[in-house]
């Protein structure tokens, strides 16, 4: 935390064991006071409720779990719903006609099944009649219509008319459901992806030697998404060998050109939480460099599909940074950006590069520098209180905050005031000059702020776990 004493003077000052105990006691008192406020009590209550809920889930009834799974399967599958309705309609029509036209169907059973198997030992019974009526319902439902048997009473014929009209609607819906399933399978290729599980997932376009390391770090962080789609033209066998060791991650592979809009839609980019574009070495020889024009083009395509998608672009050539900025990339990663700083630190502060390596490159499971959500009930609290909360509650060191800032739009800034002709002229001039005055939501970082720095709902904590 910040102090009012000069930095060098504070470092040179000797700290006695008594002074150290006073500092620790002061922080402990602050933590105890913090735990007494209603917000923290509410957080504790929520934690207890979550524990109770998790225990009750473990003790849930197997029958209720089975019913819940069947209900979920029914709600998620359109084809199953229409087929179920068709079966229910057939059973209802069979039951009704068996009651209304029993004599007619019974006599037809006697004439048709003479000498063959019947449920009745000596002569057909009601079960034989019901099965024969069920067969007639199937023939009518499928519009085959053999005509060997038909209702004779007015009531039976009227009921048959209703059944045929209802059957026509159900058959149409059922055929449409089958067609939609076939079209969806065609769009997603041979390796069909289940759309229901893709929401807030990660899409990685491109393949190079850094991808396994990225997947390894994501796999070690249990709070991050576990659903990932890889989009590249690398051989399937290479991808399968590379992703075989990740038990927590659910990784799918689309072996197609990621610059095509249709391919990105197969990856459900409109539902993705993050889209990462990497220099693509697919099909290149060792001495060949990836085409970074694909990165810029893919960024433009991604933003045309979903403006809210968080696009992270990795480029090797600094000249492409301006192009990606115009394409509204949310974050741009340049590999050599920090090299001069780290080289200089090896001379001026030799421990800093090693600290950076241990902090970033050797991150272990549930350890290292991570971003965590700040409970909403702590919004409005000061930095020193939140720092004490994480330190004494979890043993984490709060080093700063990631703050999400809203995007900028020229239309919103100009509003409706002034002449529409002038507003349109300004926008046309800017577009003609290639100047983009629209930006998406972005993240800024506040490191070690003052003790009285206040935190709001847009902040998330950067902690050393």
Legacy VTK file of the C-alpha trace (Angstrom):
# vtk DataFile Version 3.0
C-alpha trace
ASCII
DATASET POLYDATA
POINTS 465 float
0.000 0.000 0.000
1.090 3.588 -0.528
2.700 5.581 2.299
3.283 9.286 2.728
7.013 8.906 3.457
9.496 9.366 0.588
10.179 6.109 -1.216
13.985 5.949 -0.730
13.772 7.110 2.899
11.170 4.475 3.685
13.318 1.699 2.184
16.464 2.736 4.072
14.670 2.899 7.426
15.249 -0.034 9.778
12.090 -1.867 10.838
12.048 -3.301 14.333
10.100 -6.384 15.329
7.801 -4.183 17.426
6.966 -1.969 14.451
6.338 -5.047 12.319
3.940 -6.467 14.915
2.114 -3.130 15.039
1.644 -3.147 11.259
0.320 -6.708 11.306
-1.985 -5.984 14.241
-3.312 -2.864 12.523
-4.142 -4.835 9.395
-5.710 -7.599 11.467
-7.915 -5.049 13.239
-8.888 -3.619 9.848
-9.809 -7.083 8.632
-11.866 -7.776 11.769
-13.747 -4.492 11.325
-14.284 -5.275 7.664
-15.807 -8.627 8.557
-18.318 -6.884 10.809
-19.941 -4.821 8.046
-23.235 -6.163 6.618
-21.765 -6.682 3.148
-19.258 -9.257 4.373
-21.930 -11.009 6.429
-24.016 -11.219 3.275
-21.075 -12.752 1.402
-20.597 -15.324 4.168
-24.318 -16.157 4.018
-24.106 -16.624 0.255
-21.126 -18.960 0.693
-23.050 -21.024 3.253
-26.085 -21.208 0.953
-23.874 -22.328 -1.936
-22.367 -25.083 0.236
-25.842 -26.255 1.280
-27.009 -26.201 -2.339
-23.998 -28.219 -3.493
-24.600 -30.810 -0.745
-28.276 -31.089 -1.664
-27.313 -31.621 -5.307
-25.065 -34.504 -4.290
-27.967 -36.080 -2.343
-30.495 -35.617 -5.149
-32.893 -38.413 -6.102
-31.732 -40.548 -9.085
-35.305 -40.638 -10.404
-35.567 -36.833 -10.400
-32.169 -36.611 -12.116
-33.363 -38.995 -14.835
-36.594 -37.023 -15.319
-34.611 -33.779 -15.486
-32.300 -35.211 -18.152
-35.228 -36.500 -20.224
-36.961 -33.115 -19.955
-33.783 -31.319 -21.008
-33.298 -33.675 -23.966
-36.922 -33.122 -25.004
-36.670 -29.316 -24.772
-33.353 -29.135 -26.646
-34.251 -31.485 -29.526
-36.869 -30.202 -31.946
-37.053 -33.491 -33.849
-37.803 -35.438 -30.661
-40.588 -33.010 -29.741
-42.379 -33.361 -33.090
-41.943 -37.148 -33.104
-43.417 -37.303 -29.590
-46.427 -35.249 -30.659
-46.956 -37.537 -33.644
-46.844 -40.643 -31.447
-49.305 -39.126 -28.965
-51.694 -38.218 -31.802
-51.494 -41.753 -33.217
-52.239 -43.314 -29.824
-55.176 -40.952 -29.223
-56.668 -41.681 -32.653
-56.139 -45.424 -32.185
-57.875 -45.418 -28.813
-60.800 -43.296 -30.026
-61.429 -45.348 -33.176
-61.077 -48.635 -31.310
-63.951 -47.504 -29.087
-66.131 -45.984 -31.838
-65.511 -48.538 -34.607
-64.774 -51.651 -32.564
-67.115 -53.985 -34.457
-65.815 -52.920 -37.864
-62.124 -53.314 -36.921
-62.850 -56.555 -35.035
-64.532 -58.134 -38.067
-61.676 -56.972 -40.294
-59.168 -58.612 -37.952
-61.072 -61.918 -38.195
-61.031 -61.729 -42.007
-57.344 -60.707 -42.282
-55.598 -62.838 -39.663
-57.382 -66.136 -40.143
-54.941 -68.888 -39.186
-52.143 -66.521 -38.114
-50.971 -65.446 -34.673
-53.433 -63.552 -32.464
-53.202 -62.382 -28.874
-56.448 -64.227 -28.219
-55.853 -67.969 -28.170
-58.998 -69.085 -29.998
-60.168 -65.857 -31.624
-58.992 -62.219 -31.808
-59.559 -60.174 -28.658
-59.548 -56.411 -27.876
-55.727 -56.280 -28.011
-55.762 -57.650 -31.572
-58.396 -55.067 -32.481
-56.359 -52.246 -30.905
-53.205 -53.333 -32.766
-55.138 -53.479 -36.059
-56.507 -49.980 -35.428
-52.989 -48.801 -34.566
-51.773 -50.162 -37.916
-54.578 -48.239 -39.672
-53.528 -45.047 -37.833
-49.918 -45.458 -39.013
-51.077 -45.999 -42.614
-53.242 -42.875 -42.406
-50.580 -40.810 -40.627
-47.938 -41.571 -43.265
-50.482 -40.746 -46.035
-50.028 -44.236 -47.546
-53.746 -45.039 -47.348
-54.136 -48.682 -48.492
-57.931 -48.393 -48.219
-58.409 -51.978 -47.022
-60.258 -50.743 -43.949
-62.061 -47.489 -43.188
-64.590 -46.126 -40.668
-68.268 -46.708 -41.463
-70.119 -44.558 -38.911
-70.588 -40.809 -39.305
-68.869 -40.133 -35.986
-65.924 -42.339 -36.950
-65.564 -40.593 -40.320
-65.765 -37.151 -38.679
-63.055 -38.137 -36.199
-60.933 -39.492 -39.062
-61.201 -36.138 -40.881
-59.897 -34.332 -37.789
-57.078 -36.866 -37.398
-56.004 -36.529 -41.044
-55.930 -32.718 -40.824
-53.880 -32.847 -37.627
-51.609 -35.482 -39.144
-50.944 -33.219 -42.120
-49.683 -30.459 -39.821
-47.564 -32.797 -37.701
-46.021 -34.469 -40.771
-45.119 -31.041 -42.165
-43.453 -29.988 -38.899
-41.689 -33.335 -38.578
-40.356 -33.087 -42.134
-39.155 -29.541 -41.466
-37.374 -30.688 -38.295
-35.598 -33.465 -40.199
-34.565 -30.975 -42.901
-33.227 -28.503 -40.311
-31.147 -31.249 -38.688
-29.665 -32.201 -42.066
-28.922 -28.553 -42.925
-27.292 -27.966 -39.528
-25.150 -31.063 -40.029
-24.143 -29.795 -43.458
-23.160 -26.385 -42.072
-21.063 -27.823 -39.254
-19.269 -30.314 -41.493
-18.487 -33.924 -40.772
-17.587 -33.270 -37.121
-20.940 -32.001 -35.895
-20.709 -29.504 -33.036
-23.419 -29.359 -30.404
-24.565 -25.735 -30.469
-26.112 -25.993 -27.000
-22.751 -26.193 -25.215
-21.179 -23.206 -26.983
-21.876 -20.028 -25.029
-19.064 -17.725 -23.886
-16.481 -20.159 -25.272
-13.009 -19.440 -26.669
-12.270 -19.583 -30.403
-8.609 -19.746 -31.485
-7.921 -19.072 -35.172
-4.507 -20.129 -36.455
-1.925 -22.664 -35.325
1.702 -22.322 -34.235
4.008 -23.594 -31.498
2.500 -21.244 -28.885
-0.969 -22.854 -28.971
-0.121 -25.848 -26.696
1.343 -23.450 -24.110
-1.791 -21.290 -24.265
-3.997 -24.348 -23.790
-1.839 -25.542 -20.896
-2.232 -22.242 -19.014
-5.986 -22.160 -19.651
-6.259 -25.768 -18.474
-4.448 -24.935 -15.214
-6.848 -22.073 -14.422
-10.077 -23.678 -13.215
-11.950 -20.359 -13.341
-11.450 -19.955 -17.097
-13.649 -21.387 -19.833
-13.164 -25.059 -20.637
-14.890 -25.045 -24.055
-12.516 -24.188 -26.917
-12.796 -24.354 -30.711
-9.622 -24.441 -32.813
-9.993 -23.187 -36.394
-7.055 -23.881 -38.706
-6.012 -26.002 -41.680
-3.421 -28.044 -39.801
-3.621 -31.818 -40.221
-6.191 -33.411 -37.906
-3.717 -35.986 -36.579
-1.340 -33.230 -35.438
-4.156 -31.409 -33.651
-5.410 -34.583 -31.972
-1.945 -35.411 -30.635
-1.514 -31.848 -29.357
-4.827 -31.700 -27.458
-4.919 -35.267 -26.143
-3.500 -34.458 -22.700
-6.055 -31.906 -21.508
-8.685 -33.543 -19.306
-10.548 -30.381 -18.220
-10.718 -28.759 -21.650
-13.418 -29.624 -24.185
-11.622 -28.870 -27.466
-13.171 -29.070 -30.947
-11.350 -28.616 -34.253
-12.660 -27.105 -37.497
-10.072 -27.840 -40.252
-10.996 -24.971 -42.576
-9.848 -21.494 -43.619
-10.721 -19.142 -40.749
-10.851 -16.044 -42.978
-14.203 -17.224 -44.384
-17.285 -15.877 -42.633
-19.142 -19.197 -42.985
-16.314 -20.999 -41.156
-16.388 -18.540 -38.253
-20.136 -18.986 -38.010
-19.574 -22.741 -37.718
-17.514 -21.920 -34.623
-20.540 -20.014 -33.219
-18.510 -16.809 -33.057
-21.645 -14.793 -32.320
-21.867 -16.649 -28.982
-18.131 -16.708 -28.190
-16.688 -14.886 -25.202
-13.227 -14.398 -26.712
-11.802 -14.760 -30.224
-8.019 -15.142 -30.447
-6.258 -14.710 -33.813
-2.709 -16.096 -34.022
-0.059 -16.096 -36.766
-0.983 -19.208 -38.741
1.768 -21.662 -39.691
-0.652 -24.220 -41.148
0.915 -25.782 -44.242
4.026 -23.551 -44.142
7.634 -24.674 -44.423
9.993 -23.862 -41.505
11.594 -20.918 -43.346
8.253 -19.377 -44.414
6.546 -16.589 -42.466
2.789 -16.515 -41.808
0.618 -14.146 -43.825
-0.531 -11.508 -41.330
-2.978 -10.000 -43.804
-5.154 -12.969 -42.813
-5.118 -11.689 -39.221
-6.445 -8.264 -40.221
-9.032 -9.748 -42.604
-10.207 -12.222 -39.953
-10.563 -9.429 -37.394
-12.773 -7.448 -39.798
-14.859 -10.547 -40.520
-15.252 -11.331 -36.817
-16.443 -7.816 -36.020
-18.953 -7.983 -38.870
-20.404 -11.145 -37.286
-20.402 -9.887 -33.695
-19.355 -6.371 -32.729
-19.375 -7.317 -29.037
-16.934 -10.208 -29.483
-13.664 -9.709 -27.577
-10.986 -10.031 -30.295
-7.354 -10.604 -29.269
-4.912 -10.419 -32.184
-1.274 -11.557 -32.083
0.968 -10.011 -34.745
4.672 -10.287 -35.513
4.984 -7.130 -37.627
4.453 -3.827 -35.792
3.208 -2.207 -39.009
0.023 -4.273 -38.775
-0.933 -2.754 -35.418
-2.541 0.314 -37.024
-4.550 -1.910 -39.375
-5.855 -3.968 -36.457
-6.734 -0.813 -34.548
-8.864 0.328 -37.485
-10.430 -3.147 -37.532
-11.478 -2.592 -33.879
-9.373 -5.368 -32.335
-9.904 -5.223 -28.574
-6.362 -6.271 -27.663
-3.201 -6.435 -29.800
-0.231 -8.531 -28.664
3.254 -7.758 -30.011
5.886 -10.351 -29.003
8.955 -8.054 -28.965
7.271 -5.134 -27.231
8.740 -5.901 -23.781
12.155 -7.201 -24.874
14.072 -3.870 -24.540
12.578 -3.291 -21.103
13.503 -6.772 -19.857
17.026 -6.537 -21.277
17.581 -3.205 -19.521
16.194 -4.606 -16.259
18.790 -7.387 -16.360
21.345 -4.585 -15.894
19.516 -2.129 -13.639
17.363 -4.489 -11.552
18.533 -8.092 -12.087
15.747 -9.629 -10.003
12.887 -8.142 -12.029
13.196 -10.336 -15.171
13.437 -13.483 -13.045
10.365 -12.372 -11.092
8.542 -11.793 -14.372
9.490 -15.281 -15.611
8.307 -16.971 -12.412
5.123 -14.908 -12.355
4.046 -15.436 -15.968
5.906 -18.364 -17.488
5.929 -20.778 -14.538
2.362 -20.304 -13.352
1.104 -23.312 -11.402
-2.449 -24.485 -10.881
-4.444 -21.997 -8.765
-1.318 -19.888 -8.277
0.283 -16.893 -9.929
-1.140 -13.578 -11.105
-4.847 -13.878 -11.887
-7.901 -11.703 -12.427
-10.797 -12.391 -10.046
-14.253 -10.898 -9.759
-14.882 -8.477 -6.899
-18.137 -9.217 -4.998
-20.814 -6.665 -5.888
-21.391 -5.943 -2.217
-17.842 -4.536 -1.974
-18.479 -1.968 -4.713
-17.759 1.505 -3.364
-15.171 0.307 -0.822
-11.649 1.745 -0.771
-8.513 -0.017 -1.974
-7.030 -0.537 1.500
-10.151 -2.351 2.727
-10.417 -4.582 -0.337
-6.673 -5.307 -0.124
-7.042 -6.362 3.518
-10.081 -8.462 2.611
-8.200 -10.535 0.012
-5.031 -10.766 2.120
-6.575 -12.013 5.338
-9.551 -13.819 3.822
-7.725 -15.816 1.143
-4.034 -15.067 1.605
-3.862 -13.264 -1.751
-1.850 -10.135 -2.533
-3.900 -7.467 -4.332
-1.591 -5.728 -6.817
-4.094 -3.697 -8.832
-7.305 -3.631 -10.829
-8.471 -4.314 -14.376
-11.082 -1.726 -15.356
-13.453 -2.213 -18.277
-14.140 1.003 -20.112
-17.102 1.476 -22.429
-16.488 1.842 -26.149
-16.619 5.107 -28.094
-19.063 5.831 -30.899
-19.001 8.938 -33.084
-22.775 8.766 -33.590
-23.367 8.723 -29.836
-21.007 11.640 -29.255
-22.561 13.774 -32.009
-26.116 12.993 -30.894
-29.095 14.482 -32.712
-28.088 18.116 -32.311
-27.069 20.263 -35.270
-27.724 19.835 -38.947
-28.064 16.238 -40.237
-26.340 17.357 -43.446
-23.256 18.500 -41.522
-23.169 15.318 -39.415
-23.322 13.117 -42.524
-20.658 15.203 -44.253
-18.289 14.810 -41.273
-18.785 11.045 -41.197
-18.262 10.742 -44.964
-15.027 12.743 -44.759
-13.721 10.585 -41.912
-14.690 7.350 -43.672
-13.043 8.534 -46.884
-9.827 9.269 -44.990
-9.871 5.801 -43.411
-10.302 7.210 -39.896
-12.381 5.067 -37.568
-13.819 6.927 -34.589
-15.586 3.917 -33.144
-14.049 1.638 -30.533
-15.222 -1.369 -28.566
-15.056 -1.932 -24.828
-11.442 -2.091 -23.656
-9.510 -2.813 -20.472
-7.128 -0.515 -18.600
-5.046 -1.419 -15.555
-4.553 0.476 -12.292
-1.506 -0.814 -10.372
-1.092 -0.212 -6.618
-3.488 2.742 -6.299
-3.759 5.026 -3.273
-5.356 3.680 -0.102
-8.461 5.852 -0.548
-8.951 4.772 -4.186
-12.588 3.696 -4.579
-13.642 0.627 -6.537
-16.874 0.309 -8.536
-18.640 -2.505 -10.395
-16.416 -2.072 -13.480
-13.335 -3.165 -11.526
-11.969 -6.678 -11.177
-9.069 -7.549 -8.891
-5.581 -8.532 -10.051
-4.273 -10.764 -7.277
-1.147 -12.802 -6.691
-2.400 -16.167 -5.443
LINES 1 466
465 0 1 2 3 4 5 6 7 8 9 10 11 12 13 14 15 16 17 18 19 20 21 22 23 24 25 26 27 28 29 30 31 32 33 34 35 36 37 38 39 40 41 42 43 44 45 46 47 48 49 50 51 52 53 54 55 56 57 58 59 60 61 62 63 64 65 66 67 68 69 70 71 72 73 74 75 76 77 78 79 80 81 82 83 84 85 86 87 88 89 90 91 92 93 94 95 96 97 98 99 100 101 102 103 104 105 106 107 108 109 110 111 112 113 114 115 116 117 118 119 120 121 122 123 124 125 126 127 128 129 130 131 132 133 134 135 136 137 138 139 140 141 142 143 144 145 146 147 148 149 150 151 152 153 154 155 156 157 158 159 160 161 162 163 164 165 166 167 168 169 170 171 172 173 174 175 176 177 178 179 180 181 182 183 184 185 186 187 188 189 190 191 192 193 194 195 196 197 198 199 200 201 202 203 204 205 206 207 208 209 210 211 212 213 214 215 216 217 218 219 220 221 222 223 224 225 226 227 228 229 230 231 232 233 234 235 236 237 238 239 240 241 242 243 244 245 246 247 248 249 250 251 252 253 254 255 256 257 258 259 260 261 262 263 264 265 266 267 268 269 270 271 272 273 274 275 276 277 278 279 280 281 282 283 284 285 286 287 288 289 290 291 292 293 294 295 296 297 298 299 300 301 302 303 304 305 306 307 308 309 310 311 312 313 314 315 316 317 318 319 320 321 322 323 324 325 326 327 328 329 330 331 332 333 334 335 336 337 338 339 340 341 342 343 344 345 346 347 348 349 350 351 352 353 354 355 356 357 358 359 360 361 362 363 364 365 366 367 368 369 370 371 372 373 374 375 376 377 378 379 380 381 382 383 384 385 386 387 388 389 390 391 392 393 394 395 396 397 398 399 400 401 402 403 404 405 406 407 408 409 410 411 412 413 414 415 416 417 418 419 420 421 422 423 424 425 426 427 428 429 430 431 432 433 434 435 436 437 438 439 440 441 442 443 444 445 446 447 448 449 450 451 452 453 454 455 456 457 458 459 460 461 462 463 464
